[in-house]
Amino acid sequence: MEYRPKVNEINEFLEIASDFEDPLELIRESLSNSYDAGATDVLIRIRTSPTGSDITIEDDGEGMSQRDLESFFDLGNSRKTDGIGYKGHGTKIFYKSDGIKVNTSKDGTTLHAEMDRPWEKLNNRELPTYSVTEHDGPAKRSGTQIKISGFKSGEGFSPESLTYNKVHNYLKWKTIAGSTAHFFEDDPHDMNITVDLDSEIDDTMDELRTTNHFEFPSEQQDPGKGDFPEERMCKHYGPTTLNVPFDGGCTAIELVGMIGGKAARDELPTYGRHSTQFGIWLAKDHIKIERLNEAISHDNEFIHFLFVANCQDIELSANRGKIRNKASKAYQAIEEELNHYLSKVARDPWFKEYLEIRKRASISRQAQTHTESVSQRKDRIRSRASFEPTNTAEILLALQQSNSLESNESITVEDYQPAEEVETIVRRGDELLGSSLQQTVVDFFESETPLGSTEQIIAWELGDLDKLREVERKGYLDAEIECDFDKPEIRYRRRDEAARIEILLVKPRFHRTGQLTRTIAE
C-alpha cells in the first residue's frame, strides 16, 4: 500500500509568514508583484495604529483575475513562471496582520477580496478564509490596491524607525527599486515609486519619490583638491556579461560596479556604516541578496567597491534573504569567476593610484595636526584642569608615563609608523603586539581599520558605548562583532575565522599614577 505524505497547512503558513519580521519586507514583496504586473507607478502609504502598522500599496499594473487572486492568497501556488515571485511565498507576509483587503481591476472587471484576522486565526490553529465579490470596473484602466491593517512587526521593532532615509536605503539596497537591469536592457521597464509616511513616523518631507533604477555616482577619475583629494574619486566598471561554464551547464553573470572614495559613496542612499553596505553583491532578478566580499584580496578594500553581480541561477530562501544553493556547481562556478574578475579590478593601475593618493593624503593630514604652534600648545596646557590628550602622540606619552607605577604592567613602544594602518608595535614582557592607536575605541571602527592585522587597540577611553553597541548589531568589515567592556576586548567572527583584539585603556592607567594635576608637557 502506498501513502501520500501530508502537509500541515496551518504550520506551513505560520512558518513562512514568521520568516518575515520587518514591514519593509512587505514593501519589497509588494514592489516585486507590482513590477511583475507591469506597473509604471506605485504608491505606498504607511500609517501607525495601536495594533501595528497600516500599509496600503497601489499600482497601475495589469490587475488580477480570479485565478490570480487565488495564487495571491494560496501558498506555493504562484502562476508566475518567470517573474520575481514565482514561488508563491512572499505575499504570505501579509498574513501577519489584522486584515487584508484587495481591490483589483482588469479587463473591465473589479474584484474585491477580504481576509479577516489572519494572524490571530493561524495562531489559534485555524486556517483563515477570504471572500471575493465581483463588480463592473473601468474598461480602460487596470490596477491593484492592497490594504494591510495592523501588520505585526517582529519583537523590538519600532514604527518610528521607519524614517524616509531608512526606507529609501532599503528600497535601493534590498528591493526592485534598486535594480541594475536597466544597464543591460535596450528597453528597460521604468517604474516610479512614491512612499508616504505618517507624519508621526517622519515629518521631514511630504513624501519620497524614486524609481526602480540603481544609479552610480558620476565618474571622477582624477583626484580633487584640498585635504581629501581621494574622497570624490570614482571609476565605473561594466556593464559586462560574463558567460560561465560549469559541469552540466552554463550560466551568465551580469556585472556592473564602481570603486569610489567616501564622498562618492555618500552620494548613494546609504544608511549607517559603509562597511555593512559596500562590497560585492550577489543578486537575482537584479535585487541584491548577499555579499561575496571574500572576492576582494584585503579585508578592508571592499569598502571602496560596489559591484552588483546578477545571476538567475542563484536560488533563494523563502524570504529571499539568503542564497540556498551555495553547494551547487553553478554557484561555485559563479564564485570562481567573480574572484577572477575582481582580482583583475584590484590590479587596475587606477585603483592602485587611488589607494596611494589616499595614503599620501592621510600622511599629509597627520602632519598638519602636528604643526600647532608652540604658543597655542602652551595656552592649551595652561587652560586645562587636568591632562586630557588631544592627539594620539599624547596618548603614547601618557602610556609611557603610566609605566612608572609598579602596579601597572610595563608596556613600552618599540616602533611607531604613523603612516601605517596598524602604526604601533608595543612590547609587553617578551611579547610584541601590533597595536592600533586611537583616541577612543569608537575611532577604531570609524577609521575603518582592518581587523586581521590588529592584535591590540590602544585608546584613551572606550568612547560612546551606544556606538559600540551599534557596531555589535550591524557588524564591521563583514565580521560579527562582540564587545566585552569588562575585560575589555573585542571578539569577532568572519567566515571560518574567529579572533580577539585586546583593548588597552590608557586613561585609568595614567590616573592611577596620581598625576592628575601634572601634564605631559611638564
C-alpha positions in Angstrom: 0.0 0.0 0.0 1.2 3.5 -0.9 0.7 6.5 1.4 0.7 10.2 0.4 2.7 12.5 2.8 0.6 15.1 4.5 1.2 18.8 5.0 0.0 20.7 8.0 -1.3 23.8 6.2 -1.5 26.0 9.3 2.1 25.2 10.3 3.3 26.0 6.8 1.5 29.3 6.7 2.8 30.2 10.1 6.4 29.3 9.3 6.5 31.1 6.0 4.9 34.3 7.4 7.1 34.2 10.5 10.2 34.3 8.3 9.3 38.0 7.7 9.9 40.4 10.6 10.1 43.8 9.1 7.3 45.8 7.4 9.9 46.8 4.9 9.9 43.2 3.7 6.2 43.7 2.9 7.1 46.6 0.8 9.8 44.5 -1.0 7.2 41.8 -1.9 4.6 44.3 -3.0 7.0 46.2 -5.3 8.1 42.9 -6.9 4.4 42.0 -7.5 3.8 45.4 -9.0 6.9 45.1 -11.2 5.8 41.7 -12.4 2.3 43.1 -13.2 3.9 45.7 -15.5 3.2 48.7 -13.2 4.7 52.1 -14.0 3.5 53.9 -10.9 3.4 52.6 -7.3 2.2 54.4 -4.2 3.0 53.1 -0.7 1.4 54.6 2.4 2.4 53.6 5.9 0.4 54.7 9.0 0.8 53.9 12.7 -2.0 52.3 14.6 -2.5 50.9 18.1 -2.3 47.3 16.8 0.6 47.6 14.3 1.3 49.3 11.0 -1.4 50.1 8.4 0.1 49.7 4.9 -1.5 50.5 1.6 0.0 49.6 -1.8 -1.5 50.9 -5.0 -0.2 50.3 -8.6 -1.4 50.8 -12.2 -0.3 47.3 -13.3 -2.4 44.8 -15.2 -4.6 43.8 -12.3 -5.5 40.4 -11.1 -8.1 37.8 -12.3 -9.9 35.4 -10.1 -7.2 32.8 -10.6 -4.5 35.4 -9.8 -6.3 36.2 -6.5 -6.2 32.6 -5.6 -2.5 32.5 -6.2 -2.1 35.7 -4.1 -3.7 34.0 -1.1 -2.5 30.4 -1.7 0.8 29.1 -0.5 3.3 27.9 -3.2 0.7 28.2 -5.9 2.1 31.1 -7.9 1.0 31.3 -11.6 4.2 33.2 -12.4 6.7 31.2 -14.4 9.5 33.8 -14.9 8.6 36.6 -12.5 10.3 37.6 -9.3 7.7 36.0 -7.1 7.4 32.7 -8.8 7.4 30.6 -5.6 4.2 32.0 -4.1 5.7 32.6 -0.7 6.3 36.3 -0.5 2.8 37.6 -0.1 2.2 35.4 2.9 3.9 38.1 4.8 0.5 39.9 4.5 -0.9 37.2 6.8 0.9 38.8 9.8 -1.9 41.3 10.2 -5.4 42.0 11.5 -6.8 42.1 8.0 -6.2 42.1 4.2 -8.3 43.9 1.6 -7.6 43.7 -2.1 -9.3 45.8 -4.8 -8.1 44.9 -8.3 -9.3 45.9 -11.8 -8.7 44.0 -15.0 -10.4 43.8 -18.4 -13.4 45.8 -17.2 -14.0 43.8 -14.0 -13.2 44.8 -10.4 -12.7 42.1 -7.8 -12.8 42.9 -4.0 -11.3 40.3 -1.6 -11.2 40.4 2.2 -9.5 38.2 4.8 -10.2 39.0 8.5 -7.8 38.4 11.4 -5.4 36.0 9.5 -2.6 36.1 12.1 -4.9 35.6 15.1 -6.6 32.7 13.4 -3.3 31.0 12.4 -2.1 31.3 15.9 -5.3 29.8 17.1 -4.7 26.8 14.8 -7.4 27.9 12.4 -6.9 28.4 8.6 -8.1 31.8 7.6 -10.5 32.2 4.7 -11.2 35.0 2.4 -14.3 36.3 0.4 -14.4 37.6 -3.1 -17.0 39.8 -4.7 -17.1 40.9 -8.4 -18.2 44.3 -9.8 -18.1 46.1 -13.1 -14.9 48.0 -13.4 -13.3 50.7 -15.6 -12.9 49.4 -19.2 -9.6 51.1 -20.0 -8.0 51.3 -16.6 -6.3 48.5 -14.6 -4.5 48.3 -11.3 -4.5 46.9 -7.8 -4.8 48.3 -4.3 -3.8 46.2 -1.2 -4.6 47.4 2.3 -2.9 45.6 5.2 -4.2 46.6 8.6 -2.4 46.0 11.9 0.7 44.5 10.5 2.6 42.6 13.2 6.3 43.5 13.1 9.0 41.4 14.8 9.7 41.8 18.5 11.6 45.0 19.3 10.7 46.8 16.1 9.6 50.4 16.4 7.4 52.0 13.7 9.2 55.3 14.4 12.4 53.7 13.0 10.8 53.8 9.5 12.2 57.2 8.5 12.3 58.3 4.9 16.1 57.8 4.9 15.8 54.2 6.1 13.0 53.4 3.7 15.0 55.0 0.8 18.0 53.0 1.7 16.0 49.7 2.0 14.4 50.4 -1.4 17.7 50.9 -3.2 19.6 48.1 -1.5 17.0 45.3 -0.9 14.2 45.7 -3.5 13.5 46.0 -7.2 13.7 49.8 -6.6 17.5 49.2 -6.6 17.5 47.2 -9.9 20.6 47.2 -12.1 18.6 45.7 -15.0 18.5 48.9 -17.0 22.2 48.7 -17.6 21.6 45.5 -19.6 18.3 46.2 -21.3 17.6 48.2 -24.5 14.0 48.9 -23.4 14.0 48.8 -19.6 10.8 48.6 -17.5 10.6 52.0 -15.8 8.6 52.2 -12.5 8.0 55.4 -10.4 7.7 54.8 -6.7 6.2 57.1 -4.1 6.3 56.5 -0.3 4.1 58.4 2.0 4.8 58.0 5.7 2.7 59.1 8.6 3.9 62.5 10.0 4.1 60.8 13.4 6.8 58.5 11.9 8.7 61.1 9.9 7.7 64.7 9.2 10.9 65.8 7.5 9.3 65.6 4.0 5.9 65.2 2.4 6.8 62.0 0.5 9.7 60.1 -1.0 9.8 59.8 -4.8 12.2 57.5 -6.5 12.4 55.0 -9.4 13.4 51.3 -9.9 16.8 52.2 -11.2 20.0 52.0 -9.1 22.4 54.7 -10.3 26.1 55.1 -9.5 27.7 58.4 -8.8 29.3 60.1 -11.8 32.8 59.2 -12.6 35.7 61.4 -11.5 39.0 59.5 -12.1 41.3 62.4 -11.2 41.9 63.4 -7.6 40.3 66.6 -6.3 41.9 69.4 -4.4 42.2 70.1 -0.7 43.0 67.8 2.3 40.9 64.9 1.0 41.8 64.6 -2.8 40.7 61.0 -3.0 37.2 61.3 -1.5 35.3 62.1 -4.7 37.4 59.9 -7.0 35.2 57.3 -8.7 35.5 54.9 -11.6 32.8 52.7 -13.2 33.3 49.1 -14.4 31.0 47.4 -16.8 28.2 46.7 -17.5 29.5 43.4 -18.8 28.1 39.9 -19.1 30.3 37.0 -18.1 29.3 33.6 -19.5 30.4 31.0 -17.0 30.5 27.3 -18.0 30.3 24.6 -15.3 30.0 20.9 -15.2 26.5 20.2 -16.5 25.6 23.6 -17.9 26.4 27.3 -18.4 25.2 30.4 -16.6 25.5 34.2 -17.1 26.6 36.9 -14.7 25.5 40.5 -15.4 28.1 42.6 -13.6 28.3 46.4 -13.1 30.0 48.4 -10.4 32.3 51.2 -9.2 35.2 52.0 -7.0 35.0 55.2 -5.1 36.0 57.4 -2.2 33.9 58.2 0.8 32.4 61.4 -0.8 31.4 59.5 -3.9 29.9 56.6 -1.8 28.0 59.2 0.3 26.1 60.2 -2.9 24.3 56.9 -2.8 21.3 56.4 -0.5 23.3 54.9 2.4 22.0 54.4 5.9 24.5 53.5 8.6 28.1 52.4 8.1 29.6 51.8 4.6 31.1 48.5 5.9 27.6 47.0 6.0 26.6 48.1 2.5 29.5 48.2 0.2 31.4 45.3 -1.4 30.4 42.7 -3.9 26.7 42.0 -4.0 25.2 38.8 -5.5 21.8 39.5 -7.0 18.8 37.6 -8.5 16.2 39.5 -10.6 18.7 42.4 -10.2 17.8 42.6 -6.5 20.8 42.5 -4.2 20.8 39.4 -1.8 24.2 38.7 -0.2 27.7 40.0 -0.4 30.7 38.0 -1.5 33.5 40.2 -0.1 35.9 37.3 0.0 36.5 38.1 -3.7 38.4 41.2 -2.6 42.0 40.5 -1.6 42.4 42.7 1.5 40.0 42.7 4.4 39.2 46.4 4.2 39.5 47.2 0.5 35.9 46.1 -0.2 34.6 49.3 1.4 35.8 51.1 -1.7 34.0 48.7 -4.0 30.3 48.5 -5.0 29.6 45.8 -7.6 26.4 44.0 -8.3 26.6 40.6 -9.9 23.2 39.3 -11.1 22.7 35.7 -11.9 19.4 33.9 -12.4 20.8 30.5 -11.4 21.1 31.7 -7.8 18.4 30.0 -5.7 16.9 31.9 -2.7 15.4 31.0 0.6 11.6 31.5 1.1 12.0 35.1 2.5 14.6 35.9 -0.3 17.1 36.8 2.4 19.7 34.2 1.7 21.2 32.1 -1.1 20.5 28.5 -0.6 22.4 26.7 -3.4 25.9 27.6 -2.4 27.0 23.9 -2.6 25.9 23.7 -6.2 28.3 23.5 -9.1 26.6 26.6 -10.6 27.3 28.7 -7.5 30.9 27.5 -7.2 31.5 28.5 -10.8 29.9 31.9 -10.2 32.2 32.5 -7.1 35.3 31.4 -9.0 34.5 33.7 -12.0 33.9 36.7 -9.7 37.1 36.0 -7.8 39.0 36.1 -11.1 37.3 39.2 -12.5 37.7 41.2 -9.3 41.3 40.2 -8.8 41.9 42.0 -12.2 40.0 45.0 -11.0 42.1 45.1 -7.8 45.2 45.2 -10.1 43.9 48.1 -12.1 46.6 50.8 -12.1 43.9 53.4 -11.4 42.8 51.6 -8.2 46.4 51.3 -7.1 46.9 55.1 -7.7 43.7 55.8 -5.8 45.0 53.9 -2.8 48.3 55.7 -3.0 46.7 59.1 -3.2 44.5 58.2 -0.2 47.6 57.1 1.8 49.6 60.2 0.9 46.7 62.5 1.8 46.3 60.7 5.2 50.0 61.3 6.0 49.7 64.9 5.0 46.7 65.4 7.3 48.6 63.8 10.2 51.5 66.1 9.6 49.2 69.1 9.6 47.9 68.2 13.1 51.5 68.4 14.4 52.0 71.9 13.2 50.2 73.6 16.0 52.3 76.5 17.2 54.3 76.4 20.5 52.3 79.3 21.9 49.0 77.6 21.0 50.2 74.4 22.8 51.2 76.4 25.9 47.8 78.2 26.0 46.0 74.9 25.7 48.1 73.3 28.5 47.5 76.3 30.9 43.7 76.2 30.3 43.1 72.6 31.2 42.5 71.5 34.8 43.9 68.0 34.2 45.5 66.1 31.4 43.3 65.1 28.5 45.1 64.1 25.3 44.2 65.9 22.1 46.1 63.6 19.8 47.4 60.0 19.6 51.0 61.1 20.3 50.0 62.4 23.7 48.3 59.1 24.4 51.6 57.3 23.8 53.4 59.7 26.1 50.7 59.1 28.8 51.2 55.3 28.3 54.9 55.7 28.8 54.5 57.7 31.9 51.9 55.3 33.3 54.7 52.7 33.4 56.2 54.5 36.4 53.5 52.9 38.7 54.6 49.5 39.8 51.1 48.1 39.8 50.8 48.9 36.1 52.1 46.3 33.8 55.0 47.7 31.8 54.2 48.3 28.2 56.8 50.1 26.0 56.5 51.4 22.5 59.1 49.7 20.2 58.0 51.0 16.8 55.8 53.8 15.6 54.9 54.3 12.0 52.0 56.8 11.8 51.5 56.3 8.0 50.7 52.6 8.5 47.1 51.3 9.3 48.5 49.5 12.4 51.0 52.1 13.3 52.3 51.0 16.7 54.2 47.9 18.0 54.5 47.6 21.7 56.4 45.2 24.0 54.7 43.6 26.9 57.2 41.3 28.6 58.6 39.1 25.9 55.5 39.7 23.6 55.3 42.1 20.7 51.8 43.3 19.7 50.7 45.1 16.6 48.6 47.9 18.0 46.1 50.4 16.5 46.5 53.7 18.3 43.2 55.6 18.7 41.7 58.4 20.7 38.8 56.1 21.6 37.8 52.6 20.7 34.9 54.0 18.7 37.5 55.8 16.5 39.0 52.4 15.6 35.7 51.4 13.9 35.0 54.8 12.4 38.5 54.9 10.8 37.7 51.5 9.2 40.9 50.0 10.5 41.4 46.3 9.3 40.8 43.6 11.8 43.2 40.9 10.7 46.5 42.7 11.4 45.3 44.3 14.7 46.2 42.5 17.9 45.6 45.3 20.3 43.8 48.7 20.4 45.5 51.4 22.5 43.0 54.1 23.3 42.5 56.8 26.0 39.0 55.5 26.7 36.2 53.4 25.1 34.1 56.3 23.8 30.4 56.3 23.1 29.1 52.9 24.3 25.9 53.3 22.2 28.1 53.5 19.0 30.0 50.4 20.1 26.7 48.5 20.6 25.6 49.7 17.2 28.7 48.1 15.7 27.8 44.9 17.5 24.3 45.0 15.9 25.5 45.9 12.4 28.8 44.2 12.2 32.1 45.6 10.9 34.1 44.8 7.7 31.9 41.8 7.1 32.5 40.4 10.6 30.3 39.8 13.6 31.5 41.9 16.5 31.2 41.3 20.2 32.4 44.0 22.7 33.4 42.9 26.2 33.6 46.1 28.2 34.8 44.4 31.4 38.0 42.8 30.1 38.0 44.9 27.9 38.3 43.2 24.4 36.7 42.8 21.1 35.8 39.4 19.7 35.0 38.9 16.1 33.9 36.1 13.8 34.2 36.2 10.0 33.6 33.2 7.8 35.7 30.5 9.4 37.9 32.9 11.3 37.4 33.8 15.0 39.8 36.0 16.9 40.0 38.6 19.7 41.6 42.1 19.9 42.8 43.3 23.3 41.9 46.8 24.4 44.4 48.8 26.4 42.8 51.9 28.0 45.4 54.4 28.9 43.2 56.8 30.9 42.8 54.5 34.0 46.5 53.6 34.0 47.5 57.2 33.8 45.1 58.3 36.5 46.3 55.6 38.8 49.7 57.3 38.8 48.2 60.1 40.8 49.4 62.7 38.3 46.0 64.2 37.5 47.4 67.7 38.0 50.6 67.1 36.1 50.7 67.4 32.4 52.7 65.6 29.8 54.4 68.9 28.9 55.9 69.1 32.4 
